[in-house]
């Protein structure tokens, strides 16, 4: 992990090792990733690869050129953190494990951000197709077009909301819609915030949330949202100052943020 990350845990942590597709050089095809997103049943595959082992991380230290790639999370470059591994074993199922962010908490800013041209803008009617494309392609809290329609989330409903207030924002990377957020001004809630998986870790989610919160705090001193308690989004929101206020049926939580907390 990038050395600007803040240390939030110590001791050995259990993580998942994953082989990526297409395969890299045999000496460079194992990476540690976040289990909350990628841990599957044995043999399952997706576009990000297949889980191959569970490991114990016994230390986190500065990367050195002699490190083998299998011991590194993220970038294989001097100045980035590396993992010292122990107790590599086959992947059992089911197996609950801690995510990599359980040791270092950081969105990968700076290094990778310099490699892309991104900005946040208010969405327009021409963005509605992209909004639904993003919403139906995310992996966490995924919903199909049919499921969204069943919940009353239709292109017509989004257009109506846009016409009432500038309440939807698009994150663009090199001219491509990479994520969006949406606020419900009347209810005082963050209605949605999603980033396509390939654009995660560049700070776009944080910027989209800042837009939604700023609009809501113009009308409310206390705002709220709901998310799955077991999701990565739960931890992300808490790092932005949101507080869990209530556990809801079905594994969701209601989170709130007050205006004074954002000052």
C-alpha positions as CSV (number, residue, x, y, z in Angstrom):
1,X,0.0,0.0,0.0
2,X,1.1,3.6,-0.6
3,X,3.3,4.8,2.4
4,X,1.0,7.8,2.9
5,X,-1.6,5.4,4.2
6,X,-2.4,5.6,7.9
7,X,-1.7,2.5,10.0
8,X,-5.0,1.3,11.6
9,X,-4.1,-2.2,12.7
10,X,-1.2,-4.4,13.8
11,X,-0.5,-8.0,14.2
12,X,-1.2,-10.8,11.8
13,X,-4.2,-10.4,9.4
14,X,-5.8,-13.0,7.2
15,X,-6.1,-12.0,3.5
16,X,-6.8,-13.6,0.2
17,X,-4.3,-14.2,-2.6
18,X,-5.7,-14.0,-6.1
19,X,-4.4,-14.9,-9.5
20,X,-5.4,-12.4,-12.2
21,X,-6.5,-13.1,-15.8
22,X,-5.0,-12.9,-18.2
23,X,-2.0,-14.6,-16.5
24,X,1.1,-12.6,-16.0
25,X,4.6,-13.9,-15.9
26,X,4.5,-16.9,-13.5
27,X,6.6,-15.0,-10.9
28,X,4.2,-12.1,-11.0
29,X,0.6,-13.5,-11.0
30,X,-0.3,-13.4,-7.3
31,X,-1.6,-10.3,-5.6
32,X,-3.3,-9.7,-2.2
33,X,-6.7,-8.1,-2.7
34,X,-9.7,-7.1,-0.6
35,X,-11.7,-10.1,0.4
36,X,-14.9,-8.2,1.0
37,X,-15.1,-7.8,-2.8
38,X,-13.4,-10.9,-4.2
39,X,-13.8,-13.9,-1.9
40,X,-15.8,-16.6,-3.7
41,X,-16.6,-20.2,-3.4
42,X,-13.8,-22.5,-4.4
43,X,-13.4,-22.6,-8.2
44,X,-15.5,-19.5,-8.9
45,X,-14.1,-17.1,-11.4
46,X,-15.0,-13.6,-12.6
47,X,-13.3,-10.9,-14.7
48,X,-10.9,-10.1,-11.9
49,X,-9.4,-13.6,-11.6
50,X,-9.8,-16.6,-9.3
51,X,-9.0,-17.0,-5.6
52,X,-6.1,-19.4,-5.1
53,X,-5.0,-19.2,-1.5
54,X,-5.5,-17.7,2.0
55,X,-2.4,-16.1,3.6
56,X,-1.3,-14.6,6.9
57,X,0.3,-11.2,6.8
58,X,2.9,-11.1,9.6
59,X,4.4,-7.7,8.8
60,X,3.9,-4.6,6.7
61,X,7.1,-2.8,5.7
62,X,8.6,-0.6,3.0
63,X,9.0,-2.3,-0.4
64,X,12.5,-3.2,-1.4
65,X,13.7,-4.1,-5.0
66,X,14.5,-7.7,-4.0
67,X,10.8,-8.3,-3.0
68,X,9.0,-11.0,-4.9
69,X,5.8,-9.6,-6.5
70,X,3.7,-12.2,-4.6
71,X,4.6,-10.4,-1.4
72,X,3.4,-7.0,-2.5
73,X,0.0,-5.3,-2.5
74,X,-0.7,-2.8,-5.3
75,X,2.4,-1.4,-7.0
76,X,5.8,-3.1,-7.3
77,X,7.8,0.1,-6.9
78,X,10.2,1.5,-4.4
79,X,8.4,3.6,-1.8
80,X,5.3,1.4,-1.6
81,X,4.5,-1.0,1.2
82,X,5.0,-4.7,0.9
83,X,3.6,-7.6,2.8
84,X,5.7,-10.3,4.6
85,X,3.7,-13.4,4.3
86,X,3.3,-16.6,6.3
87,X,1.0,-19.6,6.4
88,X,-0.1,-19.8,2.8
89,X,-2.8,-22.4,2.5
90,X,-5.6,-23.5,0.1
91,X,-8.8,-21.5,0.0
92,X,-11.6,-23.2,2.1
93,X,-15.2,-22.3,1.7
94,X,-16.9,-20.5,3.4
95,X,-14.0,-18.5,4.9
96,X,-14.5,-15.1,6.4
97,X,-11.3,-12.9,6.2
98,X,-10.3,-9.4,6.8
99,X,-9.7,-7.0,3.9
100,X,-6.4,-5.4,3.0
101,X,-7.8,-2.0,4.1
102,X,-8.0,-3.5,7.6
103,X,-4.2,-2.8,7.9
104,X,-3.7,0.3,5.9
105,X,-6.6,2.7,5.2
106,X,-6.1,4.7,2.0
107,X,-7.5,5.5,-1.3
108,X,-4.7,5.3,-3.8
109,X,-4.3,9.0,-4.5
110,X,-1.4,10.8,-6.1
111,X,0.6,8.1,-7.8
112,X,-2.2,6.7,-9.9
113,X,-4.2,9.9,-10.1
114,X,-1.5,11.6,-12.1
115,X,-2.0,9.0,-14.8
116,X,-5.7,10.0,-15.5
117,X,-7.7,13.1,-16.3
118,X,-10.7,13.2,-14.1
119,X,-13.3,15.7,-13.0
120,X,-16.7,15.9,-11.3
121,X,-19.7,17.7,-13.0
122,X,-23.4,18.0,-12.6
123,X,-25.3,15.4,-14.6
124,X,-27.7,16.2,-17.4
125,X,-30.4,14.2,-19.2
126,X,-27.9,12.9,-21.7
127,X,-26.1,11.1,-18.8
128,X,-29.1,9.0,-17.8
129,X,-28.0,6.0,-19.9
130,X,-24.5,6.1,-18.4
131,X,-26.0,6.4,-14.9
132,X,-27.9,3.2,-15.4
133,X,-25.0,1.5,-17.0
134,X,-22.8,2.2,-14.0
135,X,-25.5,1.2,-11.6
136,X,-26.0,-2.2,-13.2
137,X,-22.3,-2.9,-13.6
138,X,-21.1,-2.4,-10.0
139,X,-20.3,-5.6,-8.1
140,X,-21.3,-4.5,-4.6
141,X,-25.0,-3.9,-4.1
142,X,-25.6,-4.9,-7.7
143,X,-29.1,-4.4,-9.1
144,X,-30.4,-5.3,-12.6
145,X,-32.5,-3.0,-14.7
146,X,-35.5,-5.1,-13.8
147,X,-34.8,-4.8,-10.1
148,X,-34.3,-1.1,-10.3
149,X,-37.6,-0.7,-12.2
150,X,-39.3,-2.7,-9.5
151,X,-38.1,-0.2,-6.9
152,X,-39.3,2.7,-9.0
153,X,-35.9,3.7,-10.1
154,X,-36.4,4.4,-13.8
155,X,-34.9,6.9,-16.4
156,X,-38.1,9.0,-16.1
157,X,-37.7,9.2,-12.3
158,X,-34.1,10.2,-12.5
159,X,-34.9,12.8,-15.1
160,X,-37.7,14.2,-12.9
161,X,-35.3,14.5,-10.0
162,X,-32.7,16.3,-12.2
163,X,-35.4,18.8,-13.3
164,X,-36.2,19.7,-9.7
165,X,-32.6,20.4,-8.6
166,X,-29.0,19.7,-9.7
167,X,-28.9,16.6,-7.6
168,X,-26.9,14.1,-9.7
169,X,-23.1,14.3,-10.3
170,X,-20.9,12.4,-12.8
171,X,-17.3,11.5,-12.3
172,X,-15.5,11.4,-15.6
173,X,-12.1,9.9,-16.4
174,X,-10.7,10.8,-19.8
175,X,-14.2,11.7,-21.0
176,X,-15.7,8.4,-19.8
177,X,-18.4,8.3,-17.1
178,X,-16.8,6.3,-14.2
179,X,-19.2,6.9,-11.4
180,X,-22.1,9.0,-10.1
181,X,-23.8,10.2,-6.9
182,X,-27.3,11.4,-6.3
183,X,-28.9,13.3,-3.4
184,X,-32.6,13.4,-2.4
185,X,-33.0,17.0,-1.3
186,X,-36.5,16.6,0.0
187,X,-35.6,13.6,2.2
188,X,-32.2,14.8,3.1
189,X,-30.4,11.6,2.1
190,X,-27.6,10.5,-0.2
191,X,-29.6,8.3,-2.5
192,X,-26.8,6.7,-4.5
193,X,-23.0,6.7,-4.9
194,X,-21.3,4.2,-7.2
195,X,-18.0,3.9,-9.0
196,X,-17.2,1.4,-11.7
197,X,-14.7,-1.2,-10.3
198,X,-11.9,-0.3,-12.7
199,X,-12.0,3.3,-11.4
200,X,-12.0,2.6,-7.7
201,X,-9.2,3.9,-5.5
202,X,-8.7,7.3,-7.2
203,X,-10.7,9.4,-4.8
204,X,-13.6,9.8,-7.1
205,X,-16.1,8.4,-4.6
206,X,-15.0,10.9,-2.0
207,X,-15.4,13.8,-4.5
208,X,-18.9,12.6,-5.5
209,X,-19.9,12.3,-1.8
210,X,-18.6,15.8,-1.2
211,X,-21.0,17.1,-3.9
212,X,-24.0,15.3,-2.5
213,X,-23.3,16.4,1.1
214,X,-22.8,20.0,0.1
215,X,-26.2,20.2,-1.6
216,X,-28.0,18.4,1.3
217,X,-26.4,20.6,4.0
218,X,-27.8,23.6,2.2
219,X,-31.2,22.4,3.2
220,X,-30.7,20.1,6.3
221,X,-28.4,20.2,9.4
222,X,-28.6,16.4,9.6
223,X,-28.5,14.0,6.6
224,X,-28.7,10.3,6.2
225,X,-28.1,7.3,4.0
226,X,-28.5,3.5,4.2
227,X,-26.0,0.8,3.2
228,X,-25.2,-2.8,3.9
229,X,-23.4,-3.2,7.2
230,X,-21.1,-5.9,5.7
231,X,-20.2,-3.8,2.7
232,X,-17.0,-1.9,2.0
233,X,-19.1,1.2,1.5
234,X,-19.9,1.1,5.3
235,X,-16.3,1.6,6.2
236,X,-15.8,4.2,3.4
237,X,-18.7,6.3,4.7
238,X,-17.4,6.1,8.3
239,X,-14.1,7.4,7.1
240,X,-16.0,10.4,5.7
241,X,-17.5,11.1,9.1
242,X,-20.8,9.2,8.8
243,X,-22.0,7.5,12.0
244,X,-24.1,4.3,12.2
245,X,-27.3,5.2,14.1
246,X,-29.5,2.1,13.5
247,X,-29.2,-1.5,12.3
248,X,-32.1,-2.3,9.9
249,X,-33.7,-5.6,8.9
250,X,-31.9,-7.4,6.1
251,X,-28.4,-6.5,7.2
252,X,-28.5,-2.8,6.3
253,X,-27.6,0.2,8.6
254,X,-28.8,3.8,8.7
255,X,-26.0,6.3,8.9
256,X,-26.2,10.0,9.7
257,X,-23.9,13.0,9.4
258,X,-24.5,16.4,11.1
259,X,-23.5,19.7,9.6
260,X,-21.1,20.5,12.5
261,X,-19.3,17.2,11.8
262,X,-18.3,18.4,8.4
263,X,-16.9,21.8,9.5
